[in-house]
Amino acid sequence: MKAIEVEHLSFSYETGENEEKKNILHDLSFSVEQGESIAFIGPNGSGKSTLMKLLVALLEKDEGKITLLGQELNEDSVDDLRKKMGIIFQNPDNQFIGATVRDDIAFGLENRLIPHEDMEDIVREYALKVGMIDFLDKEPSSLSGGQKQRVAIAGVLSMKPEIVYMDEATAMLDPKGRKEIMELTSLMKKENPNMTILMVTHHMEEALLCDRIIVLHEGKAYLEGTPLYVFSHEQELKEIGLDLPFNLKLKSALKKEDFSFDEDEDIKEIMKNICHA
Amino acid sequence: MKELPIGRYTNYDTFLHRLDARFKLLAMILFMVIVFLHFPSRAMDFTFYGILFLFIFIFLKIAKLRFRQLLRAIKPMWFMMVFLLIINILVVHTGDAFYLFSFPIYYDALFNTAYIFVRLVLMLAFSLILTATTKPMDLTYALEWYLHPLTWIKVPVHIIAMVISLALRFIPTLMEDTDRFMKAQASRGVDFENGKLKEKVKAIISLIIPLCTSAIQRSSDLADAMEVRGYDPNGKRTRYRIMKFTHRDLFSFLFIALLFSGALTLSILGIDFYMGILL
């Protein structure tokens, strides 16, 4: 079954001046298989975050059709569908709802009417999973950004979602926090092979970890395919102001200097071979 | 590093910290009522104030709070007290008087000031002990519990409680914001400390506007996060935290109830231990 099917999706904001409309998304179509992980990349203003908000029905689409898990997303199905998906937002502070780590993880459970007796176990289970078990009674002001995002992930995972969206979840973190979240995401994928992950990111290294990449530009799918396929179009990416991940950039630079190696060889291996030669 | 604000929650595990927040809130209200009870003689009044101070001492000791904190809370009141004393001396002309440099000073004036001072300090002390031993979130829950009957007349108590708890949650975040904006504006040449009133107001405005913008942005994000995680203000929710009234609470409650009813009886019947000999 397809987890997400988007057909001819359009969205525009009213700018306020002369009732002019600003097109954010224009006739966008794509589909995602269950268990697939997809990264959306694109320059600022390409509509990535808007797309996320449309998919969780925080914004209303102008035209098109969104089908999630075989059910069309509309007013009647939104409550039901939201139970099956979770989103991690960009700002770690603004999505921390509870007073402490345990209260925040429990917030979603309270909304889902999980009985009180079961909550403590669930909270502990997911706090352990994201490595926050020693911080259960800590307040958000004494946590780092990465820790807060881990709590947000625990909150989302505790509701056993089938689709997880990550809306630039690492954008406001330091490199260490970003690494932690990426490792956690990989772990999530491994533990729940059926979970569909959709992420929006500015960091090409993160996109590299996904099964497929969709490049958005001016509200349209500009490029689509496996990371290797997308990043082999260096010229096209450069035109819209995107860069290659460091590894690939290094490889393409090495190629220009007439070093030879396999395309999918590990960069560390390549460096070793070059240094030995 | 700034000193802890007065009355802020202290993370100890003491008898007072473990008491049920609902009971503590009730106990504080009862203590405050005792503070304002009227006894037949001043000697009795001050005896009870003495007893209450004794309780405060014991509570401070049990809760591992410092007496110094209380003194610091009282400090800003000195000026007001001196002012009050002067007003009282000028206005009150009843009862006996003594003369200071041929200026009449009535005992009633001194007592009036003493009453106000002692009552204020007592109230301050009790509320300080309450907030220092009870998590703000637990206080919110306690308040929600007491306000529960209002749901019968369709007051959305649980929404109000959620709003209060979110406000409490965001106080530290907004404090950090304030600090950051102050530094950012100071580095752009805004002077928050010197200058005339008009300049100071201007400086404060340069702080308030970004602070409001950020607060609105944050609340909009927060609303999104809550909605996506299934929060429905009018819907049913289960509870993660459930307050339990234990034996500890029961015994403390009986003790406070006894104390309160004793004080109330003495006050209503007008019993004077000192037979009117003293004051």
Chai-1 contact restraints between the chains, C-beta under 6 A:
chainA,res_idxA,chainB,res_idxB,connection_type,confidence,min_distance_angstrom,max_distance_angstrom,comment,restraint_id
A,V56,B,V228,contact,1.0,0.0,6.0,A-B,restraint_1
A,L58,B,D224,contact,1.0,0.0,6.0,A-B,restraint_2
A,I87,B,V228,contact,1.0,0.0,6.0,A-B,restraint_3
A,N91,B,D221,contact,1.0,0.0,6.0,A-B,restraint_4
A,D93,B,T173,contact,1.0,0.0,6.0,A-B,restraint_5
A,N94,B,R218,contact,1.0,0.0,6.0,A-B,restraint_6
A,N94,B,D221,contact,1.0,0.0,6.0,A-B,restraint_7
A,N94,B,L222,contact,1.0,0.0,6.0,A-B,restraint_8
A,Q95,B,A225,contact,1.0,0.0,6.0,A-B,restraint_9
A,A99,B,M137,contact,1.0,0.0,6.0,A-B,restraint_10
A,A99,B,R169,contact,1.0,0.0,6.0,A-B,restraint_11
A,A106,B,Y240,contact,1.0,0.0,6.0,A-B,restraint_12
A,G108,B,R229,contact,1.0,0.0,6.0,A-B,restraint_13
A,E110,B,R237,contact,1.0,0.0,6.0,A-B,restraint_14
A,E110,B,T238,contact,1.0,0.0,6.0,A-B,restraint_15
A,E110,B,Y240,contact,1.0,0.0,6.0,A-B,restraint_16
A,N111,B,G230,contact,1.0,0.0,6.0,A-B,restraint_17
A,N111,B,Y231,contact,1.0,0.0,6.0,A-B,restraint_18
A,N111,B,R237,contact,1.0,0.0,6.0,A-B,restraint_19
A,R112,B,G230,contact,1.0,0.0,6.0,A-B,restraint_20
A,L113,B,T238,contact,1.0,0.0,6.0,A-B,restraint_21
A,I114,B,T238,contact,1.0,0.0,6.0,A-B,restraint_22
A,H116,B,T238,contact,1.0,0.0,6.0,A-B,restraint_23
A,H116,B,R239,contact,1.0,0.0,6.0,A-B,restraint_24
A,H116,B,I242,contact,1.0,0.0,6.0,A-B,restraint_25
A,M119,B,Y240,contact,1.0,0.0,6.0,A-B,restraint_26
A,S141,B,P172,contact,1.0,0.0,6.0,A-B,restraint_27
